[in-house]
Structures are given as structure tokens and as C-alpha cells.
Amino acid sequence: MIGSSGKAIIVISILTGMLLLLAGTILADSGAEYIIIKTTVPPRIDGKLDDIIWKFTEPAVIGLINANGVKAKKKSNAYMVYDNNAIYVGFQRFDKDLDSIKADTKNRDGNVWEDDEFELFIDVDHDHATYWQIAVNPNNAVWDCYNPGGGCAGANNLKTEPQTAVSLGVKEDWFAEIKIPLKDLDVKETPKAGTIWGINFAGHVLSGLDEWVTWSDIGASFHVPAGFGNGTFSSKSASVSSSDKLPSLWGLLKGY
């Protein structure tokens, strides 16, 4: 038989658990929302973002410093699409200080975060605990890890080398593209329409300043998957020509 003090402890424990769950839900749902459309022709991974599919894709604006929602001084855009085999991510940083870009790391799984760089975070289970992190700098040096909760399980965790490319504009801006096979993320089938992944687009800006920037208003650390935004896979498909230059007759097939 449980006494009054025992019942009080149980009630407090239940209420505490409910409040923690609610807090986690609020934090997760307060992140940004992104619709991931499907492409019929995969973009060329050349770091230029000139494939027609990117023109059909709404940008996720990386416009916040990862503390208190302060606006970043230099804006970046991120784009994400998918097909039956992979996800494709494009980045563009609007930067007129190309001569000041820091890009010292050249080795695979080097400290790319000490340079100007882009970062992609993916919680495929949407469990607010486990996630992938992929980063790339202007030298096209790549770092990746899988975080099972509590820290990265070493580096170079993807099963195959991610396909990446970067380019610098003539006078301003730099770009990056990433292709990651679904199987490398332990995703066994193409995500169905309505499937939600936790995602965040982030990076380090060192050209002329020093800012850690993010899409989702995640707070002081990028490593809080409960604060990732929601990436929802759509049945909406962009049908493009085989040359990747012009939209096909059908254009965009609506339906989300």
C-alpha cells in the first residue's frame, strides 16, 4: 500500500515527466519547417547550384547566430531535395569578402569547423536524440560523424564517401553541394510523403568576422537535436528535362 507521501512523489514524477516531454515537443516544434520536394533528375554535384532543380526549390535561410535568435551579418541559403536513392543539399553563402575566407583544412575529417564551412544535421528517426552531421569547407574537405546520443561515434561514419563539390564566385559568394545515398544513412526505403526528419543547416563564418550561424533557432549549441527544424518529404515532384536546363512540359507536379 502506498502512503500519501509515496503518492505525492509518484504524482510529482509523472508531472515532471510530462513537463519534460512537453518542453521537448515545444522546442522541436519551435524549429523551422522545410518541405523536401522530389526530383526526377538528380542535380550534378559540381558545386555551382546551376541545375534547374534548385530553381524550383525554396531556400532555407541560414540567418541566425546560434544564440538568442540574433540575426547573422552574412546570410546563407540551403536547399534540399531527394529521389529514390539519395538526398541532395545545396548551400550558398552571400559573401563579398572572398579574399578573407579561411580554408586551412584540406584533409578528410580534419577540423573543418575551424574554417569557413557549411554543416548539415539530419535526425532520420526524428527521435530528437540520434543524428548525422556532415560538414564541408571551401577546400571541399569533408567531416562527418554519427551521434548515437552523447557525442560523435568517431569520424568518417558514413558507409561510403559522400559526394561533395564547392565553388567560389568570381567576385562574391561561395557554394557547396552534397549528395548522400539513403543507404548510407541506414534508410532502407525512399521516404514516403509526410515523413518527417529532424534537420538543420548551419555553419561557421570567418571571412571578416566570426559567427556560428544556423537555420533553426537552436540555441547556443548545434548539438541539440530536439531543436532541429522539421524536414517533411513531399509528394510534390519537380520534373525536369534530361539536359537539366529547361523544365519539362509537365513542369511542377503539385500535391503534398
N, C-alpha and C positions, 0 to 999 in steps of 0.2 A: 504493500500500500504506500502511495506517495503522499508525503506530508505537504502542508501548504507551502513551505519553503522550497520543496522539490518542484512542486507545480509552478511556482514563480520562476524558478531557474529555467524550466522547460519552455515556458511562455516567452521569457526573455530571449532564449536561444533561438526559438522559432522566429520571433520578430526581428532579431539581429540578422538571421539568415535571409529573411525576406527583404530587409532593407539593403543588405549587400547585393542581393540578386537584382533588386530594383535599381540600385546605383549603377551596377554593371550594365544593365539594359539601357538606362538613360545615357550613360557615357557612350555606349556603342551606337545608339540611335541618334546621338547628337552629332555624329560624324557626317561628312558629306556623302552624297548619293551619286553614283555614276552608273549609267546604262552602258553595258558592253554589247555592241552590235556584232553581228556575224559578217564575215567577208567571204565572198565566193572565190576570190583570188588573193592569195597571201601577198603582203607587201614585200618588195625587195628589201633585204636588210643591208642597206648601204649608207645609213646614217644621214640621209638627205631629207626624209619625210616629204618627198615629192610624188609619192604614189597617190592615185586618185582616192583610195580608201580613206586616207587621212582627211580629205576634204569633206567627207561625209560624217566625220566623227567629231562629236562635241569635245572640247578640251576640258580637262580637269585643271583648274588654275592653282598652281603651287604659289600661293601668295601670302602665306603667313609665316612668321617666325615661330618656332615651336615653344613659345612661352606666352601665355596670356592673350593669344589671338592678335598679337601686334602685326601690322602689315609689313611684309618684306619690302626692301628697297628695290630689289630686282625680281621681276615676275618670271615664272616659267610655266609652260603648258605641258600637260601629259595627255596621252591618248592611248586607248586600249581597245583592241578588237580580238576576235577569236575565229577559228574554223574548227573542223573536226579533229585536227591534230595538234594544235598549238595555240598559245596566246601570243599576241604581238603588242609591244608597247613602244610608243614614240615619245621623245622628250624634246622640247625646245626651250632654251634659256635666252631671254631677251637681254643681251649684254653688249654694250658698246665699248667695254674695256677688255677686248680680246688680248691685248698685249700684257694685261695683268693677270690673266688666268694662270692658276697654279696647277701644274700637272707633273709632279715629280715621280710618282709611282708608275712603273712600267711592267712590273711582274704580276702574273696571275696570283690572286689572293694576297697582294700587298696591301698596304694601308691606304687604300684609295680614298677613304673618308678624310684623310689629311689634305686632299686636293679639292679643287672644284669637282663636283660629281653629282650624279643623279642616283636615287635609290628607289627601289620598288619593294614593297612589303605585301605578301599575299598569305592570307589565312584561308586556305581552301576548305577546311572543315567548318569554318565560321564558328569555332569553339572559343574564341577570344583568349586562346592560350598558346596554340602552336602556330608557327608561321615560317615562311621562307623570306629571305632577304637577299636581294641582288643589287649590287652597286657597280657603276661604271664611271670612269673619269675620262677626260679629253684625250688621253693616250689609248683609249679603248682597253685599259687594264680593268679586269673584272674581279669582283669578290662576291662570293655567295656563301650562304650558310642556311642550315635548317635549325630552327629553335624549337625544341620539343617542350619548352616551358622551363624557365630558369636559366637560360643562356644558350648561346650557339653551340651546337654539337660539332665543333671544329669548323674548318672552312672547306670549300670545294665539295659540297654535299650533293649537288645535282649529279644525276647519273651520267649525263653527257655534257659536253662543253656547251654553254648557252651561245647562241649565235648573236653577236653584237657588232655594231658599227657606229662610228662617230664621225662628225664633220664639223668644221668651223666655217662660218660665213666669210665672205671677202672682207667686210668691214665690221660686222657685228653678228651676234648670236652664235650659239653652238647647239648641236643636235646629237641625239643618240637614238638608236633603235635596238630593240631586244626581241628575240624570238625564243620562247621556252616551250618545248614539247610538253603536252599534258602528262605524258607518262613519266616525265622527269619530276613532276610534282605529285606523283603517285595518284593521279586522277585517271581512272580506268576507262571512263567513257566521256563523250562530249557532254558538257554541262547542258542540262535541259533549260528551256525558257523559264525564268523565275528563280533559278538557282542563285543564291547569294554567296559571294565570297567577301571576306574582310580584306580590304585593300588600302594601301596608302602610297602616295607618290611624294617623295621628299628629296632632300639633297643638301649639299654644302656649297655656299657661295663664298669664294675667297678673292675674286677679282675686284680689287678696290675696297673691300670690306670683309667682314667675317660674320656670316649669318647661316644658321641652320634653318632651312625652310621646309614647309610642309603643306600638303593639300588639306588633309583633315586637321581640325583644331585639336590636336592630340595632347598638348601639354608639353612639359619640359623634356620628355624622353620619347624618341621614336618607338621604343620597345614596349609599348603598351597596346597589345592587340585589341583590347576592349575599346580603344579609342580610334581604331581604324575606321575608315568610311565603308559604306556598303557598295559593292560592285555587283549589280544584278545583270545576269545574262538575259539577253533579249532574243525573241524570235525574229525581230527586225533584221533584215539582211540587206547589205549593200551589194548589188550585182554590178560588176564592172567588166569592162572588156578585157580580153586576153592580153592586150598591149599595156594595160594599166593606165592608159592615158585618158580614155573617154568613158563616161558611163554608158552602159548598155541600154538598149531600148527600154528595158523594164525599169531602169533606174533603181530607186529605193523601194523595196517591198515592205509595206507597213504591216505592223502587227506586233504588239509587245505583250 
